[in-house]
Amino acid sequence: MNEIPIVLPGQDELRERLEQVFTEPRERQWLIPVLLDQLGEGTTYATAVVFAFALAVTGYTSSMPMPASVEDLLMEKADQFIDAVVDDEAARAEAKEFLHSTD
């Protein structure tokens, strides 16, 4: 795969965008900081964006007692997460293609 570079927004803007996707208090308290840490700053790629999301969701759902369905509900937000994080349309499509190829 010849990936398109993704230039991430700054951490403050990225947090604001993620808060539009993850609205629950526990998600905002725990999941968003982990996502920000996983994503880092600067330039990344589609696979890294998808892996950051999957790792953060898995870590979140395994770190505290909650129904298994919570992970499924969060994974349903993957496309919204990609839309929030990736500005470039071609890179966004690439990230979603990679995401759905792992289903």
C-alpha positions as CSV (number, residue, x, y, z in Angstrom):
1,M,0.0,0.0,0.0
2,N,1.4,3.4,-1.0
3,E,-0.2,5.5,1.7
4,I,-1.0,9.2,1.4
5,P,0.6,11.2,4.2
6,I,-2.0,12.6,6.7
7,V,-1.2,15.9,8.4
8,L,-3.0,15.9,11.7
9,P,-4.6,19.1,13.1
10,G,-3.0,20.5,16.3
11,Q,-3.8,18.8,19.6
12,D,-6.3,21.5,20.7
13,E,-8.3,21.3,17.5
14,L,-8.0,17.5,17.4
15,R,-9.5,17.4,20.9
16,E,-12.4,19.6,19.9
17,R,-13.1,17.4,16.9
18,L,-12.9,14.2,19.0
19,E,-15.3,15.7,21.5
20,Q,-17.9,15.9,18.7
21,V,-17.5,12.1,18.1
22,F,-17.1,10.9,21.7
23,T,-19.8,12.7,23.8
24,E,-20.0,10.4,26.9
25,P,-18.2,11.7,30.0
26,R,-16.1,8.5,30.4
27,E,-15.1,8.6,26.7
28,R,-14.0,12.2,27.1
29,Q,-12.1,11.5,30.3
30,W,-10.3,8.4,29.3
31,L,-10.6,7.6,25.6
32,I,-9.9,11.0,24.0
33,P,-6.6,11.5,25.9
34,V,-5.4,8.1,24.9
35,L,-6.4,8.8,21.3
36,L,-4.5,12.1,21.4
37,D,-1.5,10.3,22.7
38,Q,-1.7,7.4,20.2
39,L,-2.1,9.8,17.3
40,G,0.7,12.2,18.3
41,E,1.3,15.3,16.2
42,G,2.5,16.1,12.7
43,T,2.3,13.6,9.9
44,T,0.9,10.1,10.0
45,Y,-0.7,7.5,7.7
46,A,-4.0,5.7,7.3
47,T,-2.9,2.5,8.9
48,A,-1.5,4.4,11.9
49,V,-4.9,6.3,12.3
50,V,-6.8,3.0,12.2
51,F,-4.5,1.2,14.6
52,A,-4.5,4.2,17.0
53,F,-8.3,4.0,17.1
54,A,-8.4,0.2,17.6
55,L,-5.7,0.2,20.3
56,A,-7.4,3.0,22.2
57,V,-10.8,1.4,22.1
58,T,-9.4,-2.0,23.1
59,G,-7.5,-0.4,26.0
60,Y,-10.5,1.6,27.1
61,T,-12.9,-1.4,27.1
62,S,-10.5,-3.8,28.8
63,S,-9.4,-1.3,31.5
64,M,-12.6,-1.2,33.4
65,P,-15.7,-3.3,33.9
66,M,-18.2,-2.8,31.1
67,P,-20.4,-4.8,28.8
68,A,-18.7,-6.3,25.7
69,S,-21.2,-4.4,23.6
70,V,-19.5,-1.1,24.5
71,E,-16.5,-2.1,22.3
72,D,-18.9,-2.8,19.4
73,L,-20.6,0.6,20.0
74,L,-17.3,2.4,19.9
75,M,-16.1,0.6,16.8
76,E,-19.3,1.8,15.1
77,K,-17.9,5.3,15.5
78,A,-14.7,4.5,13.6
79,D,-15.9,6.2,10.4
80,Q,-16.8,9.3,12.4
81,F,-13.4,9.2,14.1
82,I,-11.7,9.1,10.7
83,D,-13.8,12.0,9.4
84,A,-12.8,14.0,12.5
85,V,-9.1,13.3,12.3
86,V,-8.3,13.2,8.5
87,D,-9.0,16.3,6.5
88,D,-7.8,15.1,3.1
89,E,-10.6,13.3,1.2
90,A,-8.3,10.8,-0.5
91,A,-6.5,10.0,2.7
92,R,-9.8,9.7,4.5
93,A,-11.1,7.2,1.9
94,E,-7.8,5.2,2.2
95,A,-8.1,5.0,6.0
96,K,-11.7,3.8,5.7
97,E,-10.8,1.3,3.1
98,F,-8.1,-0.1,5.4
99,L,-10.5,0.0,8.4
100,H,-13.1,-2.0,6.6
101,S,-10.6,-4.5,5.1
102,T,-9.8,-5.6,8.7
103,D,-13.5,-6.4,9.5
